[in-house]
Amino acid sequence: MEFTAKQIASFIQGKVVGDENATVNTFAKIEEGKPGAISFLSNPKYTHYIYNTESSIVLVNEDVELTEKVKPTLIKVKNAYECVAKLLQLYQASLPKKKGIDSLAFVSPSAKIGKDCYIGAFAFIGDNVTIGDGSQIYPHTVIEDNVHLGNGCLLYPNVTIYQGCKLGNNVTIHAGSVIGADGFGFAPNAEGYDKIPQIGIVTIEDNVEIGANTCIDRSTMGSTIIRKGVKLDNLVQIAHNVEVGENTVMSAQVGVAGSAKVGKWCMFGGQVGIAGHISIGDKTFLGAQSGVPGNLKGNQTLIGTPPVNPKAYFKSIAIIHRLPELYKQINEMQKQLDELKGNNNK
């Protein structure tokens, strides 16, 4: 399927600079451009590629400053990165979707399957499961009894949804993720540990995307809750009774301990650790490998363990790197001080 620069500009409300009839049928990174491809330029570090790229069309920010003539047709927009995301979504939506139930899948007679769904080979659909219209269940995925999936859900291979969990509309879960495994609850006794039964569920609201091999544990009682619009990267751990607020995003290897409450529109870098039973305010931005032992107010950017303002953190790191030198200086000063004391005592 081909699109002209004029059609693309109309869709993303951009301005064409060059041939409005230039056509594209694929995407390419600007440094790997080829004829018939559309690329984008949003990071100034990549500006030099635009002078040699072979792409037919390039999306650029309105404020881009070019010092030489370029070969491709340009489409100027307010935010090139956001616009290419919209185009990629449009492209993906145009691809044909699989439909039908594979003969090698198991679907319980009591399950309710919506219209235009796909259930792949060796998938398992348990008793009283409800799957909404247009949802896609890829091979080897297991959906246990009494699970509810909304419309337009996409579960990739080897996803496991434990009994009773509830997923809203347009939820995407990538391969190997587990939703609703037992929370980590054990009570110590004289001989070891007694397991605390986890009788709650996981609730995932609309438009959530969960990366590969991520785990969201069921609650001890009630529900672990992932609010609408949340995006979780691969290898994220969400413990029992956690609540993650709307539109919060977490990078790979983030861990959130039990009963923590995370606000709306938060952003956590890779390997951030959140202690249990604490609250994180809305719009909290945590740098990679931050460790959070206590409550945090919202609307702030922090890094480190415990997290502090980035300027204070990097000043501290600079001092830490000087500690061997400072330690040596202190030892020298101590020797001199001891010598002065010795002379005064004579």
C-alpha positions as CSV (number, residue, x, y, z in Angstrom):
1,M,0.0,0.0,0.0
2,E,1.4,3.4,-1.1
3,F,0.8,6.8,0.4
4,T,1.8,10.2,-1.0
5,A,3.5,13.0,1.0
6,K,0.2,15.0,0.6
7,Q,-1.9,12.2,2.1
8,I,0.6,11.7,5.0
9,A,0.8,15.4,5.7
10,S,-3.0,15.7,5.8
11,F,-3.2,12.8,8.3
12,I,-0.6,14.2,10.7
13,Q,-1.4,17.9,10.0
14,G,2.1,18.6,8.6
15,K,3.5,20.9,5.9
16,V,5.1,19.4,2.7
17,V,8.4,20.9,1.6
18,G,9.2,19.3,-1.8
19,D,7.3,16.9,-4.0
20,E,3.8,16.4,-2.5
21,N,3.3,13.4,-4.9
22,A,6.3,11.5,-3.6
23,T,5.2,8.1,-2.5
24,V,6.3,5.6,0.2
25,N,5.3,2.0,1.0
26,T,7.6,1.2,4.0
27,F,9.5,2.7,7.0
28,A,13.2,3.0,7.5
29,K,15.6,4.6,10.0
30,I,17.1,7.7,8.5
31,E,20.6,6.3,8.5
32,E,19.3,3.2,6.6
33,G,17.0,5.0,4.2
34,K,16.0,3.6,0.9
35,P,13.8,4.8,-2.0
36,G,10.1,4.3,-1.2
37,A,10.7,4.6,2.5
38,I,9.6,7.2,5.0
39,S,12.0,8.2,7.9
40,F,11.9,10.7,10.7
41,L,14.3,13.1,12.3
42,S,13.7,14.3,15.9
43,N,17.0,14.0,17.6
44,P,19.5,16.7,16.5
45,K,22.4,14.1,16.8
46,Y,21.1,12.5,13.7
47,T,20.7,15.6,11.6
48,H,23.8,14.8,9.4
49,Y,22.0,11.7,8.1
50,I,19.4,13.8,6.3
51,Y,21.8,15.1,3.8
52,N,22.7,11.6,2.5
53,T,19.6,9.5,3.2
54,E,17.9,7.7,0.3
55,S,14.5,7.8,1.9
56,S,11.8,9.4,-0.2
57,I,10.1,11.3,2.6
58,V,11.4,12.4,6.0
59,L,9.4,13.8,8.9
60,V,11.1,16.7,10.7
61,N,10.3,19.1,13.5
62,E,9.1,22.5,12.5
63,D,12.2,24.1,14.1
64,V,14.8,22.0,12.4
65,E,17.6,24.0,10.9
66,L,19.3,22.6,7.8
67,T,22.5,24.0,6.3
68,E,22.4,22.1,3.0
69,K,19.9,21.1,0.3
70,V,18.3,17.7,0.9
71,K,17.1,15.1,-1.6
72,P,14.0,13.7,0.1
73,T,10.6,15.5,0.4
74,L,10.2,16.9,3.9
75,I,7.0,16.9,6.0
76,K,7.4,19.5,8.8
77,V,5.4,18.8,12.0
78,K,5.4,20.0,15.6
79,N,6.7,16.7,16.9
80,A,8.2,14.2,14.4
81,Y,8.5,11.4,17.0
82,E,4.8,11.6,17.9
83,C,3.8,11.7,14.3
84,V,5.8,8.6,13.3
85,A,4.2,6.8,16.1
86,K,0.8,7.7,14.7
87,L,1.8,6.5,11.2
88,L,3.2,3.2,12.6
89,Q,-0.1,2.6,14.4
90,L,-2.0,3.3,11.2
91,Y,0.3,0.9,9.3
92,Q,-0.1,-1.8,11.9
93,A,-3.9,-1.4,11.9
94,S,-4.0,-1.9,8.2
95,L,-2.3,-5.3,8.4
96,P,-4.7,-8.3,8.2
97,K,-5.5,-9.9,11.5
98,K,-5.9,-13.6,12.1
99,K,-9.3,-15.0,12.9
100,G,-10.8,-18.3,13.9
101,I,-10.2,-21.0,16.4
102,D,-7.4,-23.5,15.5
103,S,-8.4,-27.1,15.7
104,L,-5.6,-27.8,18.1
105,A,-6.7,-25.2,20.6
106,F,-8.8,-26.2,23.7
107,V,-11.8,-24.1,24.4
108,S,-14.1,-25.0,27.3
109,P,-17.8,-25.4,26.2
110,S,-18.7,-22.8,28.9
111,A,-16.4,-20.2,27.5
112,K,-17.9,-17.2,25.6
113,I,-15.9,-16.1,22.6
114,G,-16.6,-12.8,20.9
115,K,-16.8,-12.0,17.2
116,D,-13.7,-12.1,14.9
117,C,-11.4,-13.6,17.6
118,Y,-8.3,-15.7,16.9
119,I,-7.3,-18.6,19.2
120,G,-4.0,-20.3,18.1
121,A,-2.9,-23.9,18.3
122,F,-2.4,-25.4,21.8
123,A,-4.0,-22.4,23.5
124,F,-6.1,-23.3,26.6
125,I,-9.3,-21.4,27.4
126,G,-10.8,-22.5,30.7
127,D,-14.4,-22.7,32.1
128,N,-16.5,-19.6,32.1
129,V,-13.9,-17.5,30.4
130,T,-15.2,-14.4,28.5
131,I,-13.2,-13.1,25.5
132,G,-14.3,-9.9,23.8
133,D,-14.7,-9.2,20.1
134,G,-11.6,-9.0,18.0
135,S,-9.2,-10.4,20.6
136,Q,-6.3,-12.5,19.6
137,I,-4.9,-15.4,21.6
138,Y,-1.6,-16.8,20.3
139,P,-0.4,-20.4,20.5
140,H,0.4,-22.0,23.9
141,T,-1.3,-19.2,25.9
142,V,-3.3,-20.4,28.9
143,I,-6.4,-18.5,30.2
144,E,-7.7,-20.2,33.3
145,D,-11.2,-20.4,34.6
146,N,-13.4,-17.3,35.1
147,V,-11.1,-14.9,33.4
148,H,-12.6,-11.9,31.6
149,L,-10.9,-10.3,28.6
150,G,-12.4,-7.2,26.9
151,N,-12.5,-6.3,23.2
152,G,-9.4,-6.0,21.1
153,C,-7.0,-7.7,23.5
154,L,-3.8,-9.2,22.1
155,L,-2.0,-12.0,24.0
156,Y,1.2,-13.3,22.5
157,P,2.5,-16.9,22.8
158,N,3.0,-18.5,26.2
159,V,1.1,-15.9,28.2
160,T,-0.6,-17.2,31.3
161,I,-3.6,-15.6,32.9
162,Y,-4.6,-17.2,36.2
163,Q,-8.1,-17.8,37.4
164,G,-10.5,-14.9,38.0
165,C,-8.4,-12.1,36.6
166,K,-10.0,-9.2,34.7
167,L,-8.6,-7.5,31.7
168,G,-10.2,-4.5,30.0
169,N,-10.3,-3.5,26.3
170,N,-7.2,-3.2,24.1
171,V,-4.8,-4.9,26.5
172,T,-1.6,-6.2,24.9
173,I,0.5,-8.8,26.8
174,H,3.8,-10.0,25.3
175,A,5.2,-13.5,25.3
176,G,6.0,-15.3,28.5
177,S,4.2,-12.9,30.9
178,V,2.3,-14.2,33.9
179,I,-0.8,-12.4,35.2
180,G,-2.2,-13.5,38.6
181,A,0.4,-15.8,40.0
182,D,0.4,-16.0,43.8
183,G,1.7,-13.0,45.7
184,F,4.8,-13.6,47.8
185,G,3.1,-14.2,51.1
186,F,4.6,-16.4,53.9
187,A,4.3,-16.2,57.7
188,P,7.4,-17.4,59.6
189,N,7.0,-20.1,62.2
190,A,9.3,-22.2,64.4
191,E,9.8,-24.7,61.6
192,G,9.9,-22.5,58.6
193,Y,7.1,-20.6,56.8
194,D,3.4,-21.0,56.4
195,K,2.0,-20.0,53.0
196,I,-0.6,-17.3,53.1
197,P,-3.2,-18.1,50.5
198,Q,-3.6,-15.5,47.9
199,I,-7.3,-15.4,47.2
200,G,-7.6,-12.1,45.3
201,I,-7.2,-11.3,41.6
202,V,-5.5,-8.9,39.1
203,T,-7.4,-6.2,37.4
204,I,-6.0,-4.6,34.3
205,E,-7.9,-1.6,32.8
206,D,-8.1,-0.5,29.2
207,N,-5.2,0.3,26.9
208,V,-2.5,-1.3,29.0
209,E,0.6,-2.8,27.3
210,I,2.8,-5.3,29.2
211,G,6.2,-6.4,28.0
212,A,7.6,-9.9,27.7
213,N,8.3,-12.0,30.9
214,T,6.7,-9.5,33.2
215,C,4.8,-10.8,36.3
216,I,1.9,-9.2,38.0
217,D,0.9,-11.1,41.2
218,R,-2.6,-11.6,42.4
219,S,-3.6,-9.9,45.7
220,T,-3.9,-11.6,49.0
221,M,-7.5,-10.2,49.1
222,G,-9.2,-7.8,46.8
223,S,-7.2,-6.9,43.7
224,T,-3.8,-5.9,42.4
225,I,-4.7,-3.0,40.0
226,I,-3.1,-1.7,36.8
227,R,-5.0,1.4,35.8
228,K,-5.7,2.4,32.2
229,G,-3.0,3.5,29.9
230,V,-0.1,1.9,31.9
231,K,2.9,0.7,29.9
232,L,5.2,-1.9,31.5
233,D,8.5,-3.0,29.8
234,N,10.0,-6.5,29.8
235,L,10.9,-8.2,33.1
236,V,8.9,-6.0,35.4
237,Q,7.7,-7.4,38.7
238,I,4.5,-6.0,40.3
239,A,3.8,-7.6,43.6
240,H,0.5,-8.4,45.4
241,N,-2.0,-5.6,46.2
242,V,0.0,-3.0,44.3
243,E,-1.9,-0.2,42.5
244,V,-0.3,1.5,39.5
245,G,-1.9,4.8,38.4
246,E,-3.1,5.8,35.0
247,N,-0.6,6.3,32.2
248,T,2.5,5.4,34.3
249,V,5.4,3.8,32.5
250,M,8.1,1.5,33.8
251,S,11.3,0.4,32.1
252,A,12.8,-3.1,32.3
253,Q,13.6,-4.8,35.6
254,V,11.6,-2.4,37.7
255,G,10.3,-4.1,40.9
256,V,7.4,-2.8,43.0
257,A,6.9,-4.5,46.4
258,G,3.6,-5.5,47.9
259,S,0.9,-2.9,48.7
260,A,2.8,0.0,47.2
261,K,0.6,2.7,45.5
262,V,2.1,4.4,42.4
263,G,0.5,7.6,41.1
264,K,-0.6,8.7,37.7
265,W,1.8,9.7,34.9
266,C,4.9,8.4,36.7
267,M,8.1,7.3,34.8
268,F,10.5,4.8,36.2
269,G,13.9,4.1,34.6
270,G,15.4,0.6,34.5
271,Q,15.9,-1.4,37.7
272,V,14.1,1.0,39.9
273,G,13.1,-0.6,43.2
274,I,10.0,0.4,45.2
275,A,9.6,-0.7,48.8
276,G,6.3,-2.2,50.0
277,H,3.5,-0.3,51.7
278,I,4.5,3.2,50.5
279,S,3.0,5.8,48.2
280,I,4.5,7.5,45.2
281,G,2.8,10.7,44.1
282,D,1.6,11.6,40.6
283,K,4.2,12.6,38.0
284,T,7.2,11.2,39.9
285,F,10.2,10.6,37.6
286,L,12.8,8.2,38.9
287,G,16.2,7.6,37.3
288,A,17.5,4.2,36.6
289,Q,18.5,2.0,39.6
290,S,16.9,4.3,42.1
291,G,15.8,2.7,45.3
292,V,12.7,4.1,47.1
293,P,12.4,3.1,50.8
294,G,9.7,5.6,51.7
295,N,6.8,7.8,50.5
296,L,7.5,10.4,47.8
297,K,5.5,13.5,46.9
298,G,4.6,14.0,43.2
299,N,5.8,16.4,40.6
300,Q,9.5,15.8,41.0
301,T,12.5,14.2,39.3
302,L,14.8,12.1,41.5
303,I,17.6,9.6,41.3
304,G,19.7,7.4,43.6
305,T,19.1,5.4,46.8
306,P,17.4,7.0,48.6
307,P,16.4,9.2,45.7
308,V,17.5,12.8,45.7
309,N,17.5,15.7,43.3
310,P,19.7,14.9,40.2
311,K,22.1,17.8,40.8
312,A,22.7,16.7,44.4
313,Y,23.1,13.1,43.3
314,F,25.8,13.9,40.7
315,K,27.7,16.2,43.1
316,S,27.7,13.3,45.6
317,I,29.0,10.9,43.0
318,A,31.8,13.4,42.0
319,I,32.9,13.5,45.7
320,I,32.8,9.7,46.0
321,H,35.2,9.4,43.1
322,R,37.6,11.7,45.0
323,L,37.4,9.8,48.3
324,P,40.7,7.9,47.8
325,E,42.5,11.1,47.2
326,L,40.8,12.9,50.1
327,Y,41.5,9.9,52.4
328,K,45.2,10.1,51.6
329,Q,45.2,13.9,52.3
330,I,43.5,13.4,55.6
331,N,46.1,10.8,56.6
332,E,48.9,13.2,55.7
333,M,47.2,15.9,57.8
334,Q,46.8,13.6,60.7
335,K,50.5,12.7,60.6
336,Q,51.4,16.4,60.6
337,L,49.0,17.1,63.5
338,D,50.5,14.2,65.5
339,E,54.0,15.6,64.9
340,L,53.0,19.1,66.0
341,K,51.5,17.6,69.2
342,G,54.7,15.7,69.8
343,N,56.8,18.8,69.5
344,N,54.6,20.8,71.8
345,N,54.8,18.1,74.5
346,K,58.7,18.3,74.7
